[in-house]
Amino acid sequence: MLTRIDHIGIACFDLDKTVEFYRATYGFEVFHSEVNEEQGVREAMLKINNTDDGGASYLQLLEPTREDSAVGKWLAKNGEGVHHIAFGTADVDTDSEDIRGKGVRVLYEEPRRGSMGSRITFLHPKDCHGVLTELVTSAPVESPEH
């Protein structure tokens, strides 16, 4: 069951300038940043708010680290802007198989590692009314020791 909008992915040419825009304009701060070599991106997650299911909603800013990455190719064709929307789920494996059973193409046979240790897969935009859609199961949150 999809429980929240996990994040909206925004492709950009210059991550640092884009982060500064969101910080100066809206007051959003970087919650997490990383380089995902497999996906060929440098990214920053800007936390917007917590959600009722214990997760959070973010803006994910994505700068390609190589031109042949999916985001690099997308930027070359479309320019900066909204790249995808991601829905949070407690079980990306079950939900992606359920959605596949409804005739929607799931782009990965098995979920892959995503931001902050999450597990992800994508749904084909042609099957989702033109929207690249990601399903995300967040990594378990470690409780602080007392």
Secondary structure, DSSP 4 states (H G I P E B T S, - for coil): -EEEEEEEEEE-S-HHHHHHHHHHHH---EEEEEEETTTTEEEEEEEEEE-TTS-EEEEEEEEESSTTSHHHHHHHHH-SEEEEEEEEES-HHHHHHHHHTTTPPBS-SS-EE-GGG-EEEEE-GGGTTT--EEEEEPPPPPPPP-
